[in-house]
Amino acid sequence: MEARTSIDALKKVFCEGRTWKRIEIEAKWEEYEGMTPAVD
């Protein structure tokens, strides 16, 4: 629950959308980090 609350808070803080999108990309990076090389 604590973790969820933190993420929810981040969403509100980064409601800009652009910043949130960057965080989303970082999260995906972790998934792709070991799968395939990312394209710059």
C-alpha atoms as an extended CHARMM CRD file, in Angstrom:
* protein
*
        40  EXT
         1         1  MET       CA              0.0000000000        0.0000000000        0.0000000000  PROA      1               0.0000000000
         2         2  GLU       CA              2.7760000000        2.4190000000        0.8710000000  PROA      2               0.0000000000
         3         3  ALA       CA              4.4290000000        1.8440000000       -2.4840000000  PROA      3               0.0000000000
         4         4  ARG       CA              1.1420000000        2.4020000000       -4.2750000000  PROA      4               0.0000000000
         5         5  THR       CA              0.5890000000        5.6290000000       -2.4080000000  PROA      5               0.0000000000
         6         6  SER       CA              4.0480000000        6.8380000000       -3.4000000000  PROA      6               0.0000000000
         7         7  ILE       CA              3.3920000000        6.1090000000       -7.0680000000  PROA      7               0.0000000000
         8         8  ASP       CA              0.0080000000        7.7970000000       -6.8350000000  PROA      8               0.0000000000
         9         9  ALA       CA              1.6860000000       10.8410000000       -5.3160000000  PROA      9               0.0000000000
        10        10  LEU       CA              4.2460000000       10.8930000000       -8.1120000000  PROA      10              0.0000000000
        11        11  LYS       CA              1.4500000000       10.8300000000      -10.6630000000  PROA      11              0.0000000000
        12        12  LYS       CA             -0.0340000000       13.9410000000       -9.0760000000  PROA      12              0.0000000000
        13        13  VAL       CA              3.3220000000       15.6710000000       -8.7840000000  PROA      13              0.0000000000
        14        14  PHE       CA              4.2390000000       14.7700000000      -12.3540000000  PROA      14              0.0000000000
        15        15  CYS       CA              0.7700000000       15.4370000000      -13.7310000000  PROA      15              0.0000000000
        16        16  GLU       CA              2.5730000000       17.3840000000      -16.4420000000  PROA      16              0.0000000000
        17        17  GLY       CA              2.3450000000       14.2670000000      -18.5830000000  PROA      17              0.0000000000
        18        18  ARG       CA              5.6980000000       14.9100000000      -20.2330000000  PROA      18              0.0000000000
        19        19  THR       CA              7.5690000000       14.1890000000      -17.0290000000  PROA      19              0.0000000000
        20        20  TRP       CA              5.3160000000       11.2280000000      -16.2170000000  PROA      20              0.0000000000
        21        21  LYS       CA              5.9210000000        9.8370000000      -19.6860000000  PROA      21              0.0000000000
        22        22  ARG       CA              9.6450000000        9.9300000000      -19.0000000000  PROA      22              0.0000000000
        23        23  ILE       CA              9.1530000000        7.8890000000      -15.8130000000  PROA      23              0.0000000000
        24        24  GLU       CA              7.0640000000        5.4140000000      -17.7630000000  PROA      24              0.0000000000
        25        25  ILE       CA              9.8870000000        5.0350000000      -20.2820000000  PROA      25              0.0000000000
        26        26  GLU       CA             12.3650000000        4.4420000000      -17.4660000000  PROA      26              0.0000000000
        27        27  ALA       CA             10.1310000000        1.6860000000      -16.1180000000  PROA      27              0.0000000000
        28        28  LYS       CA              9.9750000000        0.0760000000      -19.5570000000  PROA      28              0.0000000000
        29        29  TRP       CA             13.7440000000        0.3880000000      -19.8010000000  PROA      29              0.0000000000
        30        30  GLU       CA             14.0990000000       -2.0030000000      -16.8830000000  PROA      30              0.0000000000
        31        31  GLU       CA             11.9900000000       -4.5260000000      -18.7660000000  PROA      31              0.0000000000
        32        32  TYR       CA             13.9120000000       -4.1370000000      -22.0210000000  PROA      32              0.0000000000
        33        33  GLU       CA             17.2690000000       -3.8360000000      -20.3150000000  PROA      33              0.0000000000
        34        34  GLY       CA             17.7940000000       -7.5990000000      -20.5190000000  PROA      34              0.0000000000
        35        35  MET       CA             15.5970000000       -8.3790000000      -23.5060000000  PROA      35              0.0000000000
        36        36  THR       CA             16.9190000000       -6.3740000000      -26.4280000000  PROA      36              0.0000000000
        37        37  PRO       CA             19.1340000000       -3.3190000000      -26.9440000000  PROA      37              0.0000000000
        38        38  ALA       CA             17.1190000000       -0.1120000000      -26.9800000000  PROA      38              0.0000000000
        39        39  VAL       CA             17.2860000000        2.2460000000      -29.9280000000  PROA      39              0.0000000000
        40        40  ASP       CA             18.4500000000        5.7410000000      -29.1380000000  PROA      40              0.0000000000
